[in-house]
Amino acid sequence: MIERIHLAKPRGFCAGVVMAISAVEKAAVLQETPLTVYHSIVHNHTVVERLEQQHNVHFVEDLEALEQLPAGGDTVVFSAHGVSPRVRSRAAELGLYTIDATCPLVTKVHTEAKKYAREGFHILLIGDSAQHQEVIGTYGEAPDVTTVVGVLGKQGAGLADPYTVQVPDPSKIVVLTQTTLSVDDTQKTVQILKNRFPQMVIPPSDDLCYATKNRQDAVKSISPQVDGFLVLTSTHSSNGMRLLELAHTLTGRAYRLETVQDLDALEPELLGLRSVGITSAASTPDDLVWEVVNYFKAKNPALELVEEGEWENIEFREAKRVAPAARV
């Protein structure tokens, strides 16, 4: 029986996710016509389902779908992960109003990609999947001079190996990263590349986002005090899956769930655990975490709950609706 829960702080929504979801909710309320979002606004099934059911939001995954909005629809929201210039251009061609809910930290990486491409650099973009929307968007800023490199331990189609990747000119390369990777694995990957390409430029500001670092640090802090971890995350959430991997590495027993309904199937796995840490991805609603806590409280009224760490105090500006002419 679980006797103690260590609840990580920070966990759950980061400032970028709060900004993105708020942008969709406000726009959906203000508009009489259906609102369309290009890609899942954030990578969490519950968030997407709630927006669909409560606000009649329509989600699309490709440019062809963007051309066939619901009747009367004239606005598209770009998700928190960012989009490529090709998507922005197509939205302008279609005469759509746009709301850019891209996380400002992702926008920073896009800006760096454009800057270094203009200056003649070849870009090594470290990511965990060539199909992740953030990687697709950043790559799209300068596809002719960008190579996506798999973060250490990640292989797959479209990912170059940091040990063997080739570049046109070793004296003119820069490394950028997806914002939601493992901090430790990213540092190791950058070092591998730096050893191979000593003249490689590393931008002065770190691309990994503060929320990713803070949530991983919280797991590291709690892990010596628990027998295992529960991580609430969708499989599509890069930062959430990195939390799961880290928790498993540190404790040997880490389990993923999306909602409290998943706990019944996990019960056999949890046998023998007396203390667990609980954390959640930056796109997981915190009410889902508390449903899990209450599940264990119902089984053990004497359950001890320990919250450690501090909440973040960061806010991003509100995303505004922009007329088509401003995008042309």
SULMOHU-V51033 format. One record per residue. N is the residue number from 0. PSI is psi in whole degrees, -180 to 180 (* if undefined). BURIAL is # if it has 9 or more other ideal C-beta (glycine too) atoms within 8 Angstrom, else .. D_CENTER is the distance of its C-alpha to the mean C-alpha in Angstrom with 2 decimals. Layout:
BEGIN
n	psi	burial	d_center
N	PSI	BURIAL	D_CENTER
N	PSI	BURIAL	D_CENTER
END
This chain:
BEGIN
n	psi	burial	d_center
0	138	.	33.11
1	123	#	30.17
2	-22	#	31.84
3	136	#	29.13
4	128	#	25.45
5	113	#	23.53
6	118	#	20.77
7	143	#	18.13
8	130	#	17.64
9	163	#	15.20
10	171	#	13.07
11	-155	#	11.35
12	131	#	10.49
13	176	#	9.80
14	-37	#	11.81
15	-39	#	9.46
16	-43	#	8.80
17	-46	#	12.54
18	-44	#	13.54
19	-47	#	11.98
20	-41	#	13.44
21	-40	#	16.58
22	-43	#	17.07
23	-46	#	17.19
24	-45	#	19.43
25	-44	#	21.77
26	-39	#	22.17
27	-35	#	22.86
28	-39	.	25.50
29	-27	.	27.15
30	143	#	27.49
31	-26	.	30.17
32	159	#	28.70
33	144	#	25.63
34	135	#	22.29
35	138	#	20.14
36	130	#	16.39
37	111	#	15.36
38	163	#	12.73
39	128	#	11.05
40	-40	#	10.38
41	164	#	7.23
42	73	#	6.75
43	123	#	9.65
44	-38	.	13.19
45	-43	#	15.05
46	-47	#	13.51
47	-45	#	14.32
48	-40	.	17.69
49	-40	.	18.63
50	-39	#	18.16
51	-46	#	20.17
52	-38	.	22.84
53	-26	.	23.26
54	5	#	22.80
55	39	.	23.62
56	142	#	20.49
57	126	#	20.49
58	136	#	17.50
59	156	#	18.18
60	-5	.	16.67
61	170	.	19.13
62	-35	.	21.64
63	-42	.	24.53
64	-30	.	23.15
65	-26	#	22.56
66	-6	.	26.31
67	65	.	27.19
68	159	#	25.87
69	156	.	27.49
70	126	.	30.97
71	-9	.	31.02
72	133	#	27.36
73	10	.	27.05
74	139	#	23.57
75	138	#	20.12
76	131	#	16.83
77	132	#	14.22
78	170	#	10.70
79	-20	#	8.12
80	-11	#	6.89
81	160	#	10.56
82	164	#	13.55
83	162	#	16.39
84	-30	.	19.80
85	-40	.	21.25
86	-43	#	19.41
87	-43	#	20.46
88	-41	.	23.95
89	-38	#	24.33
90	-40	#	23.42
91	-43	#	26.09
92	-35	.	28.55
93	-2	.	28.22
94	30	.	29.00
95	142	#	25.92
96	149	#	24.90
97	148	#	21.29
98	114	#	18.82
99	100	.	16.12
100	20	#	13.15
101	134	#	11.06
102	133	#	9.54
103	-28	#	12.56
104	-30	#	10.97
105	-42	#	9.75
106	-37	#	13.26
107	-41	#	14.78
108	-40	#	13.82
109	-44	#	15.23
110	-41	.	18.27
111	-41	#	18.79
112	-44	#	18.76
113	-42	#	21.38
114	-51	.	23.39
115	-31	#	23.78
116	-42	#	24.52
117	-32	.	27.24
118	5	.	28.65
119	16	.	29.11
120	151	#	26.55
121	135	#	24.96
122	127	#	21.20
123	110	#	19.67
124	110	#	15.93
125	129	#	14.40
126	171	#	11.63
127	-7	#	11.24
128	134	#	12.12
129	-13	#	14.04
130	-1	.	12.98
131	138	#	9.21
132	-35	#	9.20
133	-42	#	7.97
134	-42	#	10.72
135	-44	#	13.06
136	-46	#	12.97
137	-44	#	13.63
138	-38	#	16.13
139	-16	#	17.80
140	-30	#	18.87
141	63	#	21.29
142	-29	.	21.49
143	-18	.	25.03
144	24	.	24.31
145	135	#	20.91
146	127	#	20.50
147	123	#	17.24
148	130	#	17.80
149	130	#	16.37
150	151	#	15.18
151	127	#	17.97
152	-7	.	18.37
153	125	#	16.39
154	159	.	18.69
155	172	.	18.73
156	133	.	19.99
157	0	.	19.34
158	122	#	18.40
159	152	#	21.19
160	127	#	22.33
161	-24	#	22.24
162	-20	.	25.77
163	-5	.	27.25
164	140	#	25.36
165	149	.	27.95
166	154	#	27.94
167	-42	.	30.67
168	105	.	31.62
169	-16	.	30.57
170	-2	.	31.72
171	60	#	29.37
172	155	#	25.78
173	149	#	22.66
174	132	#	19.44
175	163	#	15.99
176	152	#	12.63
177	147	#	9.05
178	-12	#	7.46
179	31	#	5.42
180	171	#	8.69
181	128	#	11.57
182	-48	#	13.61
183	-45	.	16.84
184	-35	#	16.26
185	-44	#	15.13
186	-40	.	18.26
187	-40	#	20.37
188	-44	#	19.27
189	-40	#	20.04
190	-39	.	23.33
191	-46	#	24.26
192	-39	#	23.88
193	-37	#	25.75
194	-36	.	28.50
195	-34	.	28.94
196	82	#	28.69
197	-25	.	30.13
198	5	.	30.05
199	135	#	26.34
200	133	#	24.92
201	113	.	22.04
202	146	#	21.01
203	-28	.	22.14
204	137	.	18.86
205	133	.	16.04
206	-26	#	12.93
207	135	#	10.69
208	153	#	9.49
209	-38	#	11.82
210	-39	#	9.66
211	-48	#	8.36
212	-48	#	12.08
213	-40	#	13.55
214	-36	#	12.11
215	-38	#	13.21
216	-38	.	16.44
217	-40	#	17.12
218	-42	#	17.04
219	-38	#	19.35
220	-39	.	21.60
221	-32	#	22.07
222	-37	#	22.45
223	-14	.	26.13
224	1	.	27.10
225	161	#	25.91
226	-20	#	26.87
227	-180	#	23.47
228	148	#	20.03
229	129	#	18.43
230	117	#	14.65
231	111	#	13.56
232	150	#	10.56
233	153	#	10.43
234	-24	.	10.88
235	-10	.	8.44
236	113	#	5.40
237	-48	#	5.17
238	-34	#	5.13
239	-43	#	7.51
240	-30	#	9.53
241	-35	#	10.02
242	-43	#	11.36
243	-46	#	13.55
244	-43	#	14.87
245	-46	#	15.67
246	-39	#	17.40
247	-41	#	19.37
248	-39	.	20.44
249	-31	#	21.68
250	-19	#	23.38
251	-11	.	24.04
252	101	#	23.19
253	136	#	19.67
254	138	#	18.96
255	139	#	16.11
256	156	#	16.75
257	-38	#	15.27
258	172	#	18.30
259	-25	#	21.62
260	-24	.	23.28
261	-12	#	21.85
262	-32	#	23.85
263	-43	.	27.16
264	-25	.	26.28
265	-12	#	24.98
266	-46	.	28.17
267	-34	.	30.04
268	-26	.	27.28
269	-5	#	27.44
270	134	.	31.19
271	-14	.	32.33
272	129	#	29.42
273	-25	.	30.83
274	136	#	27.93
275	148	#	24.20
276	147	#	21.13
277	130	#	18.54
278	176	#	14.97
279	155	#	11.89
280	162	#	8.12
281	-6	#	6.95
282	12	#	7.26
283	124	#	10.55
284	139	#	13.77
285	-21	#	16.08
286	-27	.	19.05
287	-36	#	17.83
288	-45	#	18.01
289	-27	.	21.47
290	-37	#	22.67
291	-44	#	22.17
292	-45	#	24.00
293	-30	#	26.76
294	-47	#	27.10
295	-31	#	28.10
296	-37	#	30.22
297	-32	.	32.17
298	-26	.	32.98
299	92	#	33.91
300	-22	.	35.07
301	9	.	35.60
302	133	#	31.96
303	131	.	31.02
304	123	#	27.73
305	123	.	26.55
306	127	.	23.77
307	155	#	23.03
308	-169	#	21.29
309	150	.	20.61
310	153	.	18.35
311	152	#	16.71
312	65	.	18.76
313	137	.	16.74
314	143	.	16.82
315	153	#	15.88
316	155	.	18.52
317	137	.	18.89
318	132	#	18.05
319	152	.	21.49
320	128	.	22.98
321	134	#	24.56
322	153	.	27.59
323	-40	#	27.78
324	-28	.	30.30
325	-13	.	27.95
326	-10	#	25.77
327	*	.	28.74
END
